[in-house]
């Protein structure tokens, strides 16, 4: 009986968590305005001290904008690692997004660590050709 109660309570909480994560993602779209959005947002609900990993395959010849985002009031560190495990970026430098232009295709890893609070962590990924990105950079 106890198990059934926990299952029912868990099922009732899913829409609240899903809605909260959707609101977090919508708040973070703005930096993707010139990029094609990949149509997905990667999200997870975490509690203080927890972390999550996302593996994404990124292609050479493309420019990417990766937008890490979290609920307000949380303290989160996002990090991006290349296929060999070398850290390329971290949000400890207080960037709102990362722009990447890669020399080689490969599987990259994004890690989100929730240091304080609880809430949704969301990653949005936009892309465009490297040539288009360079044109935009020259003519802002």
TACORWO-V238077 format. One record per pair of residues at least 6 apart in sequence whose ideal C-beta (glycine too) atoms are under 8 Angstrom apart, sorted by sequence separation. I is the first residue (numbers start at 1). J is the second residue. D is the distance in whole Angstrom. If there is no record, write none. Layout:
[[I;J;D] [I;J;D]]
//
This chain:
[[46;52;6] [58;64;6] [70;76;4] [81;87;5] [82;88;6] [89;95;7] [80;87;7] [81;88;7] [114;121;7] [29;37;8] [44;52;5] [68;76;8] [79;87;6] [80;88;5] [80;89;4] [89;98;5] [112;121;4] [68;78;4] [79;89;7] [80;90;8] [88;98;8] [78;89;8] [79;90;5] [112;123;8] [42;54;5] [78;90;7] [79;91;8] [88;100;8] [77;90;6] [78;91;4] [110;123;6] [66;80;7] [77;91;6] [76;91;7] [77;92;6] [25;41;4] [25;43;6] [80;98;6] [24;43;7] [80;100;8] [88;108;8] [21;43;4] [21;44;8] [66;89;8] [68;91;6] [83;106;4] [21;45;7] [82;106;7] [83;107;6] [85;109;8] [20;45;8] [83;108;7] [82;108;6] [81;108;7] [17;45;5] [35;63;8] [80;108;6] [81;109;4] [35;64;8] [67;96;7] [68;97;8] [80;109;7] [81;110;8] [101;130;5] [35;65;5] [67;97;5] [68;98;8] [80;110;5] [81;111;7] [66;97;6] [79;110;7] [65;97;5] [66;98;5] [78;110;7] [79;111;5] [101;133;7] [32;65;6] [65;98;7] [78;111;7] [31;65;6] [64;98;8] [65;99;5] [66;100;7] [78;112;5] [79;113;8] [99;133;8] [32;67;6] [64;99;7] [65;100;8] [77;112;7] [78;113;8] [31;67;5] [63;99;7] [64;100;4] [76;112;6] [77;113;5] [63;100;7] [64;101;8] [76;113;7] [29;67;8] [63;101;5] [64;102;7] [76;114;6] [77;115;6] [28;67;5] [62;101;8] [75;114;7] [76;115;7] [62;102;7] [74;114;6] [75;115;4] [28;69;4] [75;116;4] [27;69;7] [58;100;7] [60;102;5] [68;110;7] [70;112;7] [74;116;6] [75;117;6] [59;102;7] [60;103;6] [74;117;4] [78;121;8] [25;69;7] [58;102;6] [60;104;5] [66;110;7] [68;112;7] [70;114;8] [73;117;6] [74;118;7] [24;69;6] [60;105;5] [74;119;5] [76;121;6] [78;123;8] [24;70;7] [59;105;5] [71;117;7] [73;119;7] [24;71;6] [58;105;7] [57;105;7] [58;106;7] [71;119;3] [57;106;7] [70;119;6] [71;120;5] [57;107;5] [58;108;5] [70;120;7] [20;71;7] [56;107;7] [57;108;8] [70;121;5] [55;107;5] [56;108;6] [69;121;8] [70;122;7] [55;108;7] [56;109;8] [68;121;8] [69;122;5] [55;109;5] [56;110;7] [68;122;8] [69;123;7] [54;109;7] [55;110;8] [68;123;6] [69;124;7] [53;109;6] [54;110;4] [67;123;7] [53;110;7] [54;111;8] [66;123;7] [67;124;4] [53;111;5] [54;112;8] [66;124;8] [67;125;8] [52;111;7] [66;125;6] [67;126;7] [51;111;6] [52;112;5] [65;125;7] [51;112;6] [64;125;6] [65;126;4] [51;113;4] [64;126;7] [65;127;8] [50;113;8] [51;114;7] [64;127;5] [50;114;6] [63;127;7] [31;96;6] [49;114;7] [62;127;5] [63;128;5] [31;97;4] [46;112;7] [48;114;6] [49;115;8] [62;128;7] [63;129;7] [47;114;7] [48;115;7] [62;129;6] [63;130;5] [42;110;8] [44;112;7] [46;114;4] [48;116;6] [61;129;7] [62;130;6] [48;117;6] [52;121;7] [54;123;6] [56;125;7] [61;130;6] [63;132;7] [48;118;6] [63;133;3] [47;118;5] [63;134;8] [46;118;7] [45;118;8] [46;119;7] [45;119;7] [46;120;8] [45;120;6] [46;121;6] [44;120;7] [43;120;6] [44;121;5] [43;121;7] [43;122;5] [42;122;7] [43;123;8] [41;122;6] [42;123;4] [41;123;7] [42;124;8] [41;124;5] [42;125;8] [40;125;8] [37;124;7] [38;125;5] [37;125;8] [38;126;7] [37;126;5] [38;127;7] [36;126;6] [35;126;3] [36;127;6] [32;124;6] [35;127;6] [36;128;6] [31;124;8] [35;128;5] [28;122;6] [32;126;4] [34;128;7] [24;119;7] [25;120;8] [29;124;7] [31;126;8] [24;120;4] [28;124;6] [25;122;5] [24;122;5] [20;119;7] [21;120;4] [25;124;7] [20;120;6] [21;122;6] [34;136;6] [17;120;8]]
//
